């Protein structure tokens, strides 16, 4: 049981690192924020989001998918059991975070595909991890 919890926590951390790296790439290199705008300035950040092209949102989809898939794969690979609990926890938390982002930020309506996509990525990563054990 302890091994399952530690594996799930490691998966959460690894998934968050993947997500953070891609989001930082998106907002710092690919589509940099204007001077004076940062993640803590909600009004300025919301205005920045309204100006982003579709490609920037696709990078966000990739970041969230990488979080769900990478974190789930790692957790499922090293968990003691072969059950879906790590996938449910990591995929569910990633989907919840994506949904909360959609509610609080002015993202296009098609970005709601991110929520079920996170769950599908977690499921697929769980299946891959089972095959590699």
C-alpha contacts under 8 A as a table, 3 or more apart, distances in Angstrom:
res1	aa1	res2	aa2	distance
1	X	4	X	5.09
1	X	5	X	6.35
1	X	80	X	7.41
2	X	5	X	5.13
2	X	6	X	6.10
3	X	6	X	5.12
3	X	7	X	5.94
3	X	78	X	7.85
3	X	79	X	5.92
3	X	80	X	6.04
4	X	7	X	5.07
4	X	8	X	6.11
4	X	75	X	7.72
4	X	78	X	7.69
4	X	79	X	4.53
4	X	80	X	5.70
4	X	81	X	7.17
4	X	86	X	7.71
5	X	8	X	5.13
5	X	9	X	6.14
5	X	79	X	7.84
6	X	9	X	5.05
6	X	10	X	6.02
6	X	79	X	7.94
7	X	10	X	5.05
7	X	11	X	6.10
7	X	74	X	7.29
7	X	75	X	4.53
7	X	76	X	7.29
7	X	78	X	5.78
7	X	79	X	5.30
7	X	86	X	7.87
8	X	11	X	4.95
8	X	12	X	6.16
8	X	71	X	7.93
8	X	72	X	7.67
8	X	75	X	4.81
8	X	76	X	7.64
8	X	79	X	7.41
8	X	86	X	5.40
8	X	89	X	7.73
8	X	90	X	7.40
9	X	12	X	5.01
9	X	13	X	6.25
9	X	75	X	7.62
10	X	13	X	5.14
10	X	14	X	6.04
10	X	71	X	7.56
10	X	74	X	7.45
10	X	75	X	6.51
11	X	14	X	5.08
11	X	15	X	5.87
11	X	70	X	7.32
11	X	71	X	3.90
11	X	72	X	5.85
11	X	73	X	7.48
11	X	74	X	5.36
11	X	75	X	4.66
11	X	90	X	7.38
12	X	15	X	5.18
12	X	16	X	6.10
12	X	67	X	7.93
12	X	71	X	5.50
12	X	72	X	7.80
12	X	75	X	7.99
12	X	90	X	6.24
13	X	16	X	5.14
13	X	17	X	6.23
13	X	71	X	7.35
14	X	17	X	5.10
14	X	18	X	6.37
14	X	67	X	7.54
14	X	70	X	7.11
14	X	71	X	5.53
14	X	74	X	7.84
15	X	18	X	5.14
15	X	19	X	6.20
15	X	66	X	6.75
15	X	67	X	3.85
15	X	68	X	6.33
15	X	69	X	7.60
15	X	70	X	5.55
15	X	71	X	4.16
15	X	72	X	7.75
16	X	19	X	4.98
16	X	20	X	5.93
16	X	67	X	5.81
16	X	71	X	7.75
17	X	20	X	5.10
17	X	21	X	6.05
17	X	67	X	7.73
18	X	21	X	5.24
18	X	22	X	6.37
18	X	63	X	6.78
18	X	66	X	6.28
18	X	67	X	5.75
18	X	70	X	7.62
19	X	22	X	5.38
19	X	23	X	6.10
19	X	63	X	4.58
19	X	64	X	5.85
19	X	66	X	6.46
19	X	67	X	5.25
20	X	23	X	5.12
20	X	24	X	5.95
20	X	63	X	7.58
21	X	24	X	5.24
21	X	25	X	6.14
22	X	25	X	4.96
22	X	26	X	6.11
22	X	59	X	7.15
22	X	60	X	7.47
22	X	62	X	7.84
22	X	63	X	5.37
23	X	26	X	4.94
23	X	27	X	6.14
23	X	59	X	7.47
23	X	60	X	6.44
23	X	63	X	6.46
24	X	27	X	5.15
24	X	28	X	5.57
24	X	29	X	7.64
25	X	28	X	5.36
25	X	29	X	5.22
25	X	30	X	6.29
26	X	29	X	5.89
26	X	30	X	4.93
26	X	31	X	5.60
26	X	32	X	7.15
26	X	56	X	6.59
26	X	59	X	6.70
26	X	60	X	7.73
27	X	30	X	6.45
27	X	31	X	5.21
27	X	32	X	4.72
27	X	33	X	5.95
28	X	31	X	6.37
28	X	32	X	4.43
28	X	33	X	6.71
29	X	32	X	5.57
30	X	56	X	7.83
31	X	52	X	7.54
31	X	56	X	6.94
33	X	37	X	6.15
33	X	38	X	7.13
33	X	48	X	6.80
34	X	37	X	5.78
34	X	48	X	7.66
37	X	41	X	6.35
37	X	44	X	5.59
37	X	45	X	6.11
37	X	48	X	7.85
38	X	41	X	5.58
38	X	44	X	7.40
38	X	45	X	6.24
39	X	42	X	6.66
39	X	45	X	6.08
40	X	45	X	7.75
41	X	44	X	5.47
41	X	45	X	5.84
42	X	45	X	5.00
42	X	46	X	5.94
43	X	46	X	5.16
43	X	47	X	6.35
44	X	47	X	5.14
44	X	48	X	6.22
45	X	48	X	4.97
45	X	49	X	6.24
46	X	49	X	5.09
46	X	50	X	6.44
46	X	105	X	6.16
46	X	106	X	6.20
47	X	50	X	5.16
47	X	51	X	6.78
48	X	51	X	5.38
48	X	52	X	6.76
49	X	52	X	5.33
49	X	105	X	7.84
49	X	106	X	6.75
49	X	107	X	7.07
50	X	106	X	6.60
50	X	107	X	7.37
52	X	55	X	7.98
52	X	56	X	6.16
52	X	57	X	7.63
53	X	56	X	5.66
53	X	57	X	7.19
54	X	57	X	5.28
54	X	58	X	6.37
55	X	58	X	4.97
55	X	59	X	6.39
56	X	59	X	5.19
56	X	60	X	6.55
57	X	60	X	4.92
57	X	61	X	6.29
57	X	111	X	7.54
58	X	61	X	4.96
58	X	62	X	6.21
59	X	62	X	4.93
59	X	63	X	6.10
60	X	63	X	4.93
60	X	64	X	6.21
61	X	64	X	5.30
61	X	65	X	6.02
61	X	111	X	7.85
61	X	114	X	6.10
62	X	65	X	5.02
62	X	66	X	5.92
63	X	66	X	5.09
63	X	67	X	6.21
64	X	67	X	4.99
64	X	68	X	6.29
64	X	94	X	6.98
64	X	98	X	7.49
64	X	114	X	7.56
64	X	118	X	6.73
65	X	68	X	5.15
65	X	69	X	5.92
65	X	114	X	7.90
65	X	117	X	6.97
65	X	118	X	5.41
65	X	121	X	6.07
66	X	69	X	5.15
66	X	70	X	5.37
66	X	71	X	7.69
66	X	121	X	8.00
67	X	70	X	5.46
67	X	71	X	5.64
67	X	94	X	7.18
68	X	71	X	5.55
68	X	72	X	5.92
68	X	90	X	6.13
68	X	91	X	5.17
68	X	94	X	6.06
68	X	118	X	5.64
68	X	119	X	7.35
68	X	121	X	5.99
68	X	122	X	5.12
69	X	72	X	5.21
69	X	73	X	5.94
69	X	91	X	7.81
69	X	118	X	7.67
69	X	121	X	5.00
69	X	122	X	4.79
69	X	123	X	7.88
69	X	124	X	7.29
69	X	125	X	5.09
69	X	126	X	7.93
70	X	73	X	5.20
70	X	74	X	6.24
70	X	125	X	7.15
71	X	74	X	5.33
71	X	75	X	6.14
71	X	90	X	6.74
72	X	75	X	5.11
72	X	76	X	5.80
72	X	86	X	6.18
72	X	87	X	5.13
72	X	90	X	6.03
72	X	91	X	7.15
72	X	122	X	5.61
72	X	125	X	5.98
72	X	126	X	6.11
73	X	76	X	5.20
73	X	77	X	5.82
73	X	87	X	7.97
73	X	122	X	7.62
73	X	125	X	4.87
73	X	126	X	5.59
73	X	128	X	7.15
73	X	129	X	5.40
74	X	77	X	5.14
74	X	78	X	6.38
74	X	129	X	7.64
75	X	78	X	5.48
75	X	79	X	5.80
75	X	86	X	5.99
75	X	87	X	7.80
76	X	79	X	5.23
76	X	82	X	7.06
76	X	84	X	7.75
76	X	86	X	6.03
76	X	87	X	7.06
76	X	126	X	5.91
76	X	129	X	5.87
76	X	130	X	7.25
77	X	126	X	8.00
77	X	129	X	5.05
77	X	130	X	6.89
77	X	132	X	7.49
77	X	133	X	6.51
79	X	82	X	7.18
79	X	86	X	7.91
82	X	130	X	6.77
83	X	86	X	7.76
84	X	87	X	5.27
84	X	88	X	6.11
84	X	126	X	7.05
85	X	88	X	5.03
85	X	89	X	6.08
86	X	89	X	5.16
86	X	90	X	5.97
87	X	90	X	5.35
87	X	91	X	5.50
87	X	92	X	7.74
87	X	122	X	5.35
87	X	123	X	6.27
87	X	125	X	7.90
87	X	126	X	6.05
88	X	91	X	5.30
88	X	92	X	5.45
88	X	119	X	7.88
88	X	122	X	7.50
89	X	92	X	5.18
89	X	93	X	5.99
90	X	93	X	5.25
90	X	94	X	6.05
90	X	122	X	7.23
91	X	94	X	5.14
91	X	95	X	6.02
91	X	118	X	5.82
91	X	119	X	5.00
91	X	121	X	7.56
91	X	122	X	5.06
91	X	123	X	7.78
92	X	95	X	5.08
92	X	96	X	6.02
92	X	118	X	7.84
92	X	119	X	6.61
93	X	96	X	4.94
93	X	97	X	6.09
94	X	97	X	5.09
94	X	98	X	6.14
94	X	115	X	7.93
94	X	118	X	6.48
95	X	98	X	5.03
95	X	99	X	6.10
95	X	114	X	7.38
95	X	115	X	4.67
95	X	116	X	6.99
95	X	118	X	5.55
95	X	119	X	6.61
96	X	99	X	5.10
96	X	100	X	6.19
96	X	115	X	7.34
97	X	100	X	5.11
97	X	101	X	6.17
98	X	101	X	5.05
98	X	102	X	6.25
98	X	114	X	6.68
98	X	115	X	5.96
99	X	102	X	5.06
99	X	103	X	6.32
99	X	112	X	7.29
99	X	114	X	7.97
99	X	115	X	6.12
100	X	103	X	5.07
100	X	104	X	6.22
101	X	104	X	5.19
101	X	105	X	5.76
102	X	105	X	5.53
102	X	106	X	7.10
102	X	107	X	6.10
102	X	111	X	7.48
102	X	112	X	6.95
103	X	106	X	7.82
107	X	111	X	6.60
108	X	111	X	5.68
109	X	112	X	5.98
110	X	113	X	6.09
111	X	114	X	5.67
112	X	115	X	5.90
113	X	116	X	5.95
113	X	117	X	6.09
114	X	117	X	4.94
114	X	118	X	6.09
115	X	118	X	5.45
115	X	119	X	6.92
116	X	119	X	5.13
116	X	120	X	6.28
117	X	120	X	5.02
117	X	121	X	6.07
118	X	121	X	5.11
118	X	122	X	6.19
119	X	122	X	5.13
119	X	123	X	6.20
120	X	123	X	5.05
120	X	124	X	6.10
121	X	124	X	5.10
121	X	125	X	6.04
122	X	125	X	5.14
122	X	126	X	6.09
123	X	126	X	5.09
123	X	127	X	6.31
124	X	127	X	5.11
124	X	128	X	6.25
125	X	128	X	4.99
125	X	129	X	6.07
126	X	129	X	5.10
126	X	130	X	6.25
127	X	130	X	5.16
127	X	131	X	6.49
128	X	131	X	5.20
128	X	132	X	6.40
129	X	132	X	5.13
129	X	133	X	6.37
130	X	133	X	5.44
